[in-house]
């Protein structure tokens, strides 16, 4: 495991590992829990619409559905998974879909988190024992109980992180704590903040004097703005990490599934069928 890359070999895999693989030019990574015997449990939106935005992104970002899991030659181990969604189980090769294998790191230091400038690769939060991790993943697979897939609020990284930690963000019950989504959100916020700050400095108004004083700059130029923007980006990323934020709590998997079923109006049907 290095500072620049979390890539590992298949021989290094252990049951309970949170793994991921990058899609299209490192734009998006798909996450899951390795449960042993070449099997991965992961959370996906089926039908080739991983992002589900209704925009060109749906066609641009490769779906997490295995690229050799359907069509004329489905995987001999997994069958045709191209129309499945929710929590599914795939062989390791189908999960990777031709990409490289990476290990998501837990219990890293704040310095390491910030050194990994790309979100969705590590967290300050500690991992639970592997038996607990696998138990959560298998229960969610059995019940298909992680709710509806949403790229920003409830995605594959949220699923894997929950399996590893049991943490749920209380502010919205579900979930939006993934590093990928956080990085994108923080980056957009910092860009807007920087442009606004540049406009204030350029105009030479009162806001420029306040910012100059607060940041200790005699003169804010492009270098100062870049530094201020990067500092804000780093602090926001750190405070958004699931291992730091205060609006998280540990929720047993059975309780989580029950909450989601009530929210989605599925609890009565389940009770009748049981």
PADOVO-229338 format. One record per atom (N, C-alpha, C, CB): residue in one letter; x, y, z. Coordinates in steps of 0.2 Angstrom, whole numbers, padded with zeros to 4 digits, always signed. Glycine has a CB too. Layout:
BEGIN
aXYZ...
***
This chain:
BEGIN
x+0004-0006+0000x+0000+0000+0000x+0004+0006+0000x-0005+0000+0006x+0004+0010-0005x+0008+0016-0005x+0004+0023-0005x+0012+0016-0012x+0008+0028-0005x+0004+0035-0004x+0000+0036-0010x+0009+0040-0003x+0003+0034-0016x+0000+0036-0023x-0005+0031-0025x+0005+0037-0028x-0005+0025-0023x-0009+0020-0025x-0011+0015-0020x-0006+0017-0031x-0017+0013-0020x-0019+0007-0016x-0020+0001-0019x-0026+0009-0012x-0017+0000-0025x-0018-0006-0029x-0014-0012-0026x-0014-0005-0036x-0018-0018-0026x-0015-0024-0023x-0016-0030-0028x-0019-0026-0016x-0013-0035-0026x-0014-0041-0031x-0020-0045-0027x-0008-0045-0031x-0022-0050-0031x-0028-0054-0029x-0025-0059-0023x-0030-0059-0035x-0019-0060-0023x-0016-0065-0018x-0016-0061-0011x-0009-0067-0020x-0016-0055-0011x-0016-0051-0005x-0023-0050-0002x-0013-0044-0006x-0028-0052-0005x-0035-0051-0003x-0036-0055+0003x-0040-0053-0008x-0040-0053+0008x-0043-0056+0014x-0050-0055+0014x-0039-0054+0020x-0054-0060+0017x-0061-0060+0018x-0062-0054+0022x-0064-0066+0021x-0067-0050+0021x-0069-0044+0024x-0066-0037+0022x-0067-0045+0031x-0062-0038+0017x-0059-0032+0014x-0064-0028+0010x-0053-0034+0009x-0063-0021+0010x-0067-0017+0006x-0062-0015+0000x-0068-0010+0010x-0065-0017-0006x-0061-0016-0012x-0064-0012-0017x-0059-0023-0015x-0061-0010-0022x-0064-0005-0027x-0060-0006-0033x-0064+0002-0024x-0063-0004-0039x-0060-0004-0045x-0062+0002-0049x-0061-0010-0049x-0057+0006-0052x-0059+0012-0056x-0062+0010-0062x-0052+0016-0057x-0067+0014-0064x-0070+0014-0071x-0067+0020-0075x-0078+0014-0070x-0069+0020-0081x-0067+0025-0086x-0062+0031-0083x-0073+0029-0088x-0056+0030-0085x-0051+0035-0084x-0051+0038-0077x-0052+0041-0089x-0052+0034-0072x-0052+0036-0065x-0057+0041-0063x-0045+0038-0063x-0062+0041-0067x-0068+0046-0065x-0072+0043-0059x-0072+0047-0071x-0073+0037-0059x-0078+0034-0054x-0075+0027-0052x-0085+0033-0057x-0076+0025-0046x-0074+0019-0044x-0080+0015-0041x-0068+0019-0038x-0080+0008-0042x-0085+0004-0039x-0082+0000-0033x-0088-0001-0045x-0086+0000-0028x-0084-0003-0022x-0088-0009-0020x-0084+0002-0016x-0085-0013-0016x-0088-0019-0013x-0085-0022-0007x-0090-0024-0019x-0088-0028-0005x-0084-0031+0001x-0083-0038-0002x-0089-0032+0007x-0076-0040-0001x-0074-0047-0003x-0075-0051+0003x-0066-0047-0004x-0079-0057+0001x-0081-0061+0007x-0078-0068+0006x-0089-0062+0006x-0073-0069+0002x-0069-0075+0001x-0072-0079-0005x-0069-0079+0008x-0068-0084-0006x-0070-0089-0012x-0071-0085-0018x-0076-0093-0010x-0067-0080-0020x-0068-0076-0026x-0075-0073-0027x-0067-0081-0032x-0078-0071-0021x-0085-0068-0021x-0084-0061-0018x-0090-0073-0018x-0088-0057-0021x-0089-0050-0019x-0096-0048-0019x-0085-0045-0024x-0098-0045-0013x-0105-0042-0012x-0104-0035-0013x-0108-0044-0005x-0109-0032-0017x-0108-0025-0019x-0115-0022-0020x-0104-0024-0025x-0116-0016-0021x-0122-0012-0022x-0122-0009-0028x-0123-0007-0016x-0127-0010-0032x-0127-0007-0039x-0134-0005-0042x-0124-0012-0044x-0133-0001-0047x-0140+0001-0050x-0139-0003-0057x-0140+0009-0051x-0144-0007-0059x-0143-0011-0064x-0145-0007-0071x-0148-0017-0064x-0145-0011-0076x-0147-0009-0083x-0142-0004-0086x-0153-0005-0082x-0136-0004-0084x-0131+0001-0087x-0132+0008-0085x-0131+0000-0094x-0135+0009-0080x-0136+0016-0078x-0134+0018-0071x-0144+0018-0078x-0128+0016-0070x-0125+0017-0063x-0126+0024-0060x-0117+0015-0063x-0125+0029-0064x-0126+0036-0061x-0133+0038-0060x-0122+0041-0065x-0137+0036-0064x-0144+0037-0063x-0146+0045-0063x-0147+0034-0057x-0142+0049-0067x-0144+0056-0067x-0148+0058-0072x-0137+0060-0067x-0150+0054-0077x-0154+0056-0082x-0150+0061-0087x-0160+0059-0080x-0144+0061-0087x-0140+0065-0091x-0135+0061-0095x-0136+0071-0087x-0130+0065-0099x-0125+0061-0103x-0120+0057-0098x-0121+0066-0107x-0120+0059-0092x-0116+0055-0087x-0118+0048-0087x-0116+0058-0080x-0124+0046-0088x-0126+0039-0088x-0123+0035-0093x-0134+0039-0088x-0122+0038-0099x-0118+0035-0104x-0111+0035-0104x-0121+0038-0111x-0108+0041-0100x-0101+0042-0100x-0098+0037-0095x-0100+0049-0099x-0101+0036-0089x-0098+0033-0084x-0100+0025-0085x-0099+0035-0077x-0095+0021-0085x-0097+0014-0085x-0100+0011-0079x-0090+0010-0086x-0105+0007-0081x-0109+0004-0075x-0105-0001-0072x-0116+0001-0078x-0107-0002-0065x-0104-0007-0061x-0106-0014-0063x-0105-0005-0054x-0112-0014-0067x-0114-0021-0069x-0108-0024-0073x-0120-0020-0074x-0106-0030-0072x-0100-0033-0075x-0101-0033-0083x-0100-0040-0073x-0095-0031-0086x-0096-0030-0093x-0096-0036-0097x-0090-0025-0095x-0094-0042-0093x-0095-0048-0097x-0100-0053-0093x-0088-0052-0097x-0105-0050-0090x-0110-0053-0086x-0116-0054-0090x-0111-0050-0079x-0117-0052-0096x-0123-0052-0099x-0122-0053-0107x-0128-0046-0098x-0127-0052-0111x-0126-0052-0118x-0126-0060-0120x-0120-0049-0120x-0122-0061-0125x-0122-0068-0128x-0117-0073-0124x-0119-0067-0135x-0113-0070-0120x-0109-0075-0116x-0108-0072-0109x-0101-0074-0119x-0113-0074-0105x-0113-0072-0098x-0108-0076-0094x-0120-0074-0095x-0106-0073-0089x-0101-0077-0085x-0103-0083-0082x-0099-0072-0078x-0099-0089-0083x-0101-0095-0081x-0102-0096-0074x-0096-0100-0083x-0099-0092-0070x-0100-0092-0062x-0106-0088-0060x-0094-0089-0059x-0107-0082-0063x-0112-0077-0061x-0119-0077-0065x-0110-0070-0061x-0118-0080-0071x-0124-0079-0076x-0125-0072-0078x-0130-0081-0072x-0131-0070-0081x-0132-0064-0083x-0134-0059-0077x-0138-0064-0089x-0130-0055-0075x-0132-0050-0070x-0133-0043-0073x-0126-0049-0065x-0134-0042-0079x-0135-0036-0082x-0141-0032-0080x-0134-0036-0090x-0146-0036-0078x-0152-0032-0076x-0153-0032-0069x-0158-0036-0080x-0149-0035-0065x-0150-0035-0058x-0148-0028-0055x-0145-0040-0054x-0151-0026-0049x-0149-0020-0046x-0150-0021-0038x-0153-0014-0048x-0148-0016-0034x-0148-0017-0027x-0141-0021-0025x-0154-0021-0025x-0142-0025-0019x-0136-0028-0017x-0136-0035-0020x-0137-0029-0009x-0130-0036-0023x-0129-0042-0027x-0122-0046-0026x-0129-0041-0035x-0121-0052-0028x-0115-0055-0027x-0112-0057-0033x-0116-0062-0022x-0106-0056-0034x-0103-0057-0041x-0096-0061-0039x-0102-0051-0045x-0093-0064-0044x-0087-0067-0044x-0082-0061-0044x-0085-0072-0049x-0076-0061-0042x-0071-0056-0042x-0070-0053-0049x-0064-0058-0039x-0069-0057-0054x-0068-0055-0061x-0074-0051-0063x-0067-0061-0065x-0080-0053-0062x-0085-0049-0064x-0086-0042-0060x-0092-0052-0063x-0084-0042-0054x-0084-0036-0050x-0079-0031-0053x-0082-0037-0043x-0073-0034-0055x-0067-0029-0057x-0069-0027-0064x-0061-0033-0057x-0073-0031-0068x-0075-0029-0075x-0069-0027-0079x-0080-0023-0075x-0063-0030-0078x-0057-0029-0082x-0053-0024-0079x-0060-0026-0089x-0055-0021-0074x-0051-0016-0070x-0046-0019-0065x-0055-0010-0067x-0041-0014-0062x-0037-0017-0057x-0040-0017-0051x-0031-0012-0057x-0037-0020-0046x-0040-0021-0039x-0036-0016-0034x-0039-0028-0037x-0040-0013-0030x-0038-0008-0025x-0041-0010-0018x-0039-0001-0027x-0037-0008-0013x-0039-0009-0006x-0041-0003-0003x-0034-0013-0002x-0047-0002+0000x-0049+0004+0003x-0046+0004+0010x-0057+0005+0003x-0043+0009+0013x-0039+0009+0019x-0044+0012+0025x-0033+0012+0019x-0043+0009+0031x-0047+0011+0037x-0042+0013+0042x-0052+0006+0039x-0044+0017+0047x-0040+0019+0052x-0034+0023+0050x-0038+0013+0057x-0034+0027+0045x-0028+0030+0043x-0028+0037+0047x-0028+0032+0035x-0022+0040+0047x-0021+0046+0051x-0024+0052+0047x-0014+0047+0052x-0026+0057+0050x-0028+0063+0046x-0023+0066+0041x-0029+0069+0051x-0017+0065+0043x-0011+0067+0038x-0012+0063+0032x-0004+0067+0041x-0013+0056+0032x-0013+0051+0027x-0020+0053+0023x-0013+0044+0029x-0025+0054+0026x-0031+0056+0023x-0030+0062+0018x-0037+0057+0028x-0027+0067+0021x-0026+0073+0017x-0021+0072+0011x-0025+0079+0021x-0016+0067+0012x-0011+0066+0007x-0014+0062+0001x-0006+0062+0010x-0020+0058+0003x-0023+0055-0003x-0028+0060-0005x-0027+0048+0000x-0026+0064-0010x-0030+0070-0012x-0037+0068-0016x-0026+0074-0017x-0037+0062-0018x-0043+0059-0021x-0047+0056-0016x-0042+0054-0027x-0054+0058-0015x-0058+0054-0010x-0060+0047-0012x-0064+0058-0009x-0063+0043-0008x-0065+0037-0010x-0060+0031-0010x-0068+0037-0016x-0054+0033-0006x-0049+0028-0005x-0047+0026+0002x-0042+0031-0009x-0049+0030+0007x-0047+0028+0014x-0052+0032+0018x-0040+0030+0015x-0052+0031+0025x-0055+0034+0030x-0052+0034+0036x-0062+0032+0030x-0053+0039+0041x-0050+0039+0047x-0054+0034+0052x-0051+0046+0051x-0060+0032+0050x-0064+0027+0054x-0061+0020+0054x-0071+0027+0051x-0061+0017+0060x-0058+0010+0061x-0063+0005+0058x-0057+0009+0068x-0061+0000+0056x-0065-0006+0053x-0067-0010+0059x-0061-0010+0048x-0073-0013+0059x-0075-0018+0063x-0071-0025+0061x-0082-0019+0063x-0072-0030+0066x-0069-0037+0064x-0072-0040+0058x-0070-0042+0070x-0068-0044+0054x-0070-0046+0048x-0077-0050+0048x-0065-0050+0044x-0078-0054+0053x-0084-0058+0054x-0090-0053+0054x-0084-0062+0061x-0090-0047+0058x-0095-0043+0058x-0096-0040+0051x-0094-0037+0063x-0091-0038+0047x-0091-0035+0041x-0095-0040+0036x-0084-0033+0038x-0093-0046+0036x-0096-0051+0031x-0103-0052+0033x-0092-0057+0031x-0104-0052+0040x-0111-0054+0042x-0116-0048+0040x-0111-0054+0050x-0114-0042+0040x-0118-0036+0038x-0119-0037+0030x-0115-0029+0039x-0114-0038+0026x-0114-0039+0019x-0119-0044+0017x-0107-0040+0016x-0118-0050+0020x-0123-0056+0018x-0130-0055+0020x-0120-0062+0022x-0131-0051+0026x-0138-0050+0028x-0141-0045+0023x-0138-0047+0035x-0137-0040+0021x-0140-0035+0016x-0141-0038+0009x-0135-0029+0015x-0137-0043+0008x-0138-0047+0001x-0144-0051+0002x-0132-0051+0000x-0145-0054+0007x-0151-0059+0008x-0158-0055+0008x-0151-0062+0015x-0158-0049+0011x-0164-0044+0011x-0164-0039+0006x-0164-0041+0018x-0158-0039+0002x-0158-0033-0003x-0160-0027+0000x-0162-0035-0010x-0157-0026+0006x-0160-0021+0011x-0156-0014+0011x-0160-0024+0017x-0153-0012+0006x-0149-0006+0007x-0153+0000+0003x-0142-0006+0004x-0159-0001+0001x-0163+0005-0002x-0161+0006-0009x-0161+0011+0002x-0164+0011-0011x-0163+0013-0019x-0156+0016-0020x-0168+0018-0021x-0153+0014-0025x-0146+0017-0027x-0147+0024-0029x-0143+0013-0032x-0142+0028-0026x-0142+0035-0028x-0134+0037-0028x-0146+0040-0024x-0132+0040-0034x-0125+0041-0035x-0122+0045-0029x-0124+0045-0041x-0126+0051-0027x-0123+0055-0022x-0125+0053-0015x-0125+0062-0023x-0131+0051-0014x-0134+0050-0007x-0133+0043-0005x-0141+0052-0007x-0133+0038-0009x-0133+0031-0007x-0130+0026-0012x-0140+0028-0005x-0123+0026-0012x-0120+0022-0017x-0116+0016-0015x-0115+0027-0021x-0112+0014-0019x-0108+0007-0018x-0103+0009-0012x-0105+0005-0024x-0100+0014-0012x-0095+0016-0007x-0099+0017+0000x-0091+0022-0009x-0104+0020+0000x-0108+0020+0006x-0110+0013+0009x-0115+0024+0005x-0112+0008+0004x-0113+0002+0006x-0107-0002+0009x-0116-0002+0000x-0101-0001+0006x-0095-0005+0008x-0093-0002+0015x-0090-0004+0003x-0094+0005+0016x-0091+0008+0022x-0096+0006+0028x-0092+0016+0021x-0103+0006+0026x-0107+0004+0032x-0105-0004+0034x-0114+0004+0029x-0104-0008+0029x-0102-0015+0031x-0096-0015+0035x-0101-0019+0024x-0091-0011+0034x-0085-0011+0037x-0086-0008+0044x-0080-0007+0034x-0090-0003+0045x-0090+0001+0051x-0097+0001+0055x-0089+0008+0050x-0102+0000+0051x-0109+0000+0055x-0111+0007+0056x-0109-0003+0061x-0108+0012+0053x-0110+0019+0054x-0115+0021+0049x-0104+0024+0053x-0120+0025+0052x-0125+0028+0048x-0125+0036+0049x-0132+0025+0049x-0126+0040+0044x-0126+0047+0045x-0133+0049+0047x-0124+0051+0039x-0134+0052+0054x-0140+0053+0057x-0144+0059+0053x-0139+0055+0064x-0140+0063+0050x-0144+0069+0047x-0148+0068+0042x-0138+0074+0045x-0147+0062+0039x-0152+0060+0033x-0153+0053+0033x-0149+0062+0026x-0152+0049+0038x-0152+0042+0039x-0149+0038+0033x-0160+0040+0039x-0150+0040+0027x-0146+0037+0021x-0143+0043+0017x-0151+0033+0017x-0137+0042+0014x-0131+0040+0018x-0127+0046+0016x-0129+0033+0016x-0125+0046+0010x-0121+0052+0008x-0114+0053+0011x-0125+0058+0008x-0111+0048+0014x-0105+0049+0017x-0099+0047+0013x-0105+0045+0024x-0100+0045+0007x-0095+0042+0003x-0089+0047+0001x-0097+0039-0003x-0083+0045+0001x-0078+0049-0001x-0078+0052-0008x-0071+0046+0000x-0080+0048-0012x-0081+0051-0019x-0086+0056-0020x-0083+0045-0024x-0092+0055-0017x-0097+0061-0017x-0095+0067-0013x-0104+0058-0014x-0092+0066-0007x-0089+0071-0003x-0084+0075-0007x-0086+0069+0003x-0079+0072-0010x-0074+0075-0014x-0077+0080-0019x-0069+0071-0017x-0082+0077-0023x-0085+0081-0028x-0089+0087-0026x-0090+0076-0032x-0092+0086-0020x-0096+0091-0017x-0092+0097-0014x-0101+0089-0012x-0087+0095-0011x-0082+0099-0008x-0078+0103-0013x-0077+0096-0003x-0076+0100-0019x-0072+0103-0024x-0077+0108-0027x-0070+0098-0029x-0083+0107-0028x-0088+0112-0031x-0089+0118-0027x-0094+0108-0033x-0089+0116-0020x-0090+0122-0016x-0084+0126-0015x-0092+0119-0009x-0078+0123-0015x-0072+0127-0015x-0071+0131-0021x-0066+0122-0014x-0073+0128-0027x-0072+0132-0033x-0077+0138-0033x-0074+0128-0039x-0083+0137-0031x-0087+0143-0030x-0085+0148-0025x-0094+0141-0028x-0082+0146-0019x-0080+0150-0014x-0074+0154-0017x-0078+0146-0008x-0069+0151-0021x-0063+0154-0023x-0065+0159-0028x-0059+0149-0027x-0070+0158-0033x-0072+0163-0038x-0075+0169-0034x-0077+0160-0043x-0079+0168-0029x-0082+0173-0026x-0077+0178-0022x-0087+0171-0020x-0072+0174-0019x-0066+0177-0016x-0062+0182-0021x-0062+0172-0012x-0061+0179-0026x-0057+0182-0031x-0061+0189-0034x-0056+0178-0038x-0067+0188-0034x-0071+0194-0036x-0071+0199-0031x-0078+0192-0037x-0071+0197-0024x-0070+0202-0019x-0064+0206-0019x-0072+0199-0012x-0058+0202-0020x-0052+0205-0020x-0050+0209-0025x-0046+0199-0020x-0053+0207-0031x-0052+0211-0037x-0055+0218-0037x-0054+0207-0043x-0061+0218-0034x-0065+0224-0033x-0062+0229-0028x-0072+0223-0031x-0058+0226-0023x-0055+0230-0018x-0059+0233-0013x-0051+0236-0022x-0065+0229-0012x-0070+0232-0007x-0068+0229+0000x-0076+0229-0009x-0073+0231+0004x-0072+0229+0012x-0071+0222+0013x-0078+0231+0016x-0074+0217+0009x-0073+0210+0009x-0066+0208+0008x-0078+0206+0005x-0063+0211+0003x-0056+0210+0002x-0051+0211+0008x-0053+0214-0004x-0052+0217+0011x-0048+0218+0017x-0049+0213+0023x-0050+0226+0020x-0056+0211+0024x-0057+0206+0029x-0054+0200+0028x-0065+0205+0030x-0054+0197+0021x-0051+0191+0020x-0044+0192+0020x-0053+0189+0012x-0041+0197+0018x-0034+0198+0018x-0031+0198+0025x-0032+0205+0015x-0035+0201+0030x-0033+0201+0037x-0033+0194+0040x-0037+0206+0041x-0039+0191+0039x-0040+0185+0042x-0035+0179+0040x-0047+0182+0040x-0033+0179+0033x-0029+0174+0031x-0021+0177+0032x-0030+0173+0024x-0020+0183+0034x-0013+0185+0035x-0010+0187+0029x-0010+0180+0039x-0013+0188+0024x-0010+0190+0018x-0009+0197+0017x-0013+0187+0012x-0003+0200+0015x-0003+0207+0013x-0006+0208+0007x+0005+0209+0013x-0005+0204+0002x-0008+0204-0004x-0011+0198-0007x-0004+0208-0009x-0017+0197-0009x-0019+0190-0011x-0019+0190-0019x-0026+0189-0009x-0015+0186-0022x-0015+0185-0029x-0017+0178-0030x-0007+0186-0031x-0016+0176-0036x-0018+0170-0038x-0015+0164-0034x-0016+0168-0046x-0008+0165-0032x-0005+0160-0028x-0009+0160-0021x+0002+0162-0027x-0010+0165-0018x-0014+0166-0012x-0021+0163-0012x-0014+0173-0009x-0024+0164-0018x-0031+0161-0019x-0031+0153-0019x-0034+0164-0025x-0026+0151-0023x-0025+0144-0024x-0023+0141-0017x-0019+0142-0029x-0019+0144-0013x-0017+0141-0006x-0024+0141-0002x-0012+0145-0003x-0027+0147-0002x-0033+0147+0002x-0038+0142+0000x-0036+0154+0002x-0039+0141-0007x-0044+0136-0009x-0042+0129-0007x-0045+0137-0017x-0036+0127-0008x-0033+0121-0006x-0034+0119+0001x-0026+0120-0008x-0033+0125+0005x-0034+0124+0013x-0041+0122+0014x-0031+0130+0016x-0045+0126+0011x-0052+0125+0013x-0055+0118+0010x-0057+0130+0009x-0052+0116+0004x-0054+0109+0002x-0052+0104+0007x-0051+0108-0005x-0045+0105+0009x-0043+0100+0014x-0047+0099+0020x-0035+0101+0015x-0048+0105+0023x-0052+0105+0030x-0059+0102+0029x-0052+0112+0032x-0062+0104+0023x-0069+0102+0022x-0069+0094+0021x-0072+0105+0016x-0064+0092+0017x-0063+0084+0016x-0062+0081+0023x-0058+0083+0012x-0058+0084+0027x-0057+0080+0034x-0063+0080+0038x-0051+0084+0037x-0067+0086+0038x-0072+0086+0043x-0078+0082+0040x-0075+0094+0043x-0078+0080+0034x-0084+0076+0031x-0082+0069+0031x-0084+0078+0023x-0076+0067+0033x-0075+0060+0034x-0079+0057+0039x-0067+0059+0035x-0081+0051+0038x-0086+0047+0042x-0083+0046+0049x-0088+0040+0039x-0076+0045+0049x-0073+0044+0055x-0072+0050+0060x-0066+0041+0054x-0074+0056+0057x-0073+0062+0061x-0080+0066+0062x-0069+0067+0057x-0084+0066+0058x-0091+0069+0058x-0095+0067+0064x-0095+0069+0052x-0098+0071+0067x-0102+0070+0074x-0109+0067+0073x-0102+0076+0078x-0112+0067+0066x-0118+0065+0065x-0119+0058+0063x-0122+0070+0060x-0115+0054+0065x-0115+0047+0064x-0116+0043+0070x-0108+0044+0060x-0119+0037+0069x-0121+0032+0074x-0120+0025+0072x-0127+0034+0078x-0119+0021+0076x-0118+0014+0074x-0125+0011+0075x-0113+0010+0079x-0127+0008+0069x-0134+0005+0068x-0134-0002+0066x-0138+0009+0063x-0136-0007+0070x-0136-0014+0069x-0140-0015+0062x-0140-0018+0074x-0137-0020+0058x-0139-0021+0051x-0147-0023+0051x-0135-0026+0048x-0149-0027+0056x-0156-0028+0056x-0161-0022+0057x-0158-0034+0061x-0158-0018+0061x-0162-0011+0063x-0162-0007+0056x-0159-0008+0069x-0156-0007+0053x-0156-0002+0047x-0160-0005+0042x-0148-0003+0044x-0161-0011+0040x-0165-0014+0035x-0172-0013+0037x-0164-0022+0035x-0174-0013+0043x-0181-0012+0046x-0183-0005+0044x-0182-0014+0053x-0178+0000+0046x-0179+0007+0045x-0180+0009+0037x-0174+0011+0047x-0176+0006+0033x-0177+0007+0026x-0183+0004+0023x-0171+0004+0022x-0185-0002+0026x-0191-0005+0023x-0197+0000+0025x-0192-0012+0026x-0197+0002+0031x-0203+0007+0033x-0203+0013+0029x-0202+0009+0040x-0197+0016+0027x-0196+0022+0023x-0199+0021+0016x-0189+0024+0023x-0198+0015+0014x-0199+0013+0007x-0206+0010+0006x-0194+0009+0004x-0210+0009+0012x-0216+0006+0012x-0216-0002+0011x-0220+0009+0007x-0211-0005+0012x-0210-0012+0011x-0211-0016+0017x-0204-0014+0008x-0212-0014+0023x-0212-0018+0029x-0219-0022+0029x-0212-0013+0035x-0224-0019+0027x-0231-0023+0028x-0230-0029+0023x-0237-0018+0026x-0228-0028+0017x-0227-0034+0012x-0223-0039+0015x-0225-0031+0006x-0217-0037+0018x-0213-0042+0021x-0216-0046+0026x-0206-0039+0023x-0220-0042+0031x-0223-0046+0036x-0228-0051+0034x-0226-0040+0041x-0232-0049+0028x-0237-0053+0026x-0234-0059+0023x-0241-0050+0021x-0228-0058+0019x-0225-0064+0016x-0222-0069+0021x-0220-0062+0011x-0220-0066+0027x-0217-0070+0032x-0222-0074+0036x-0212-0066+0036
***
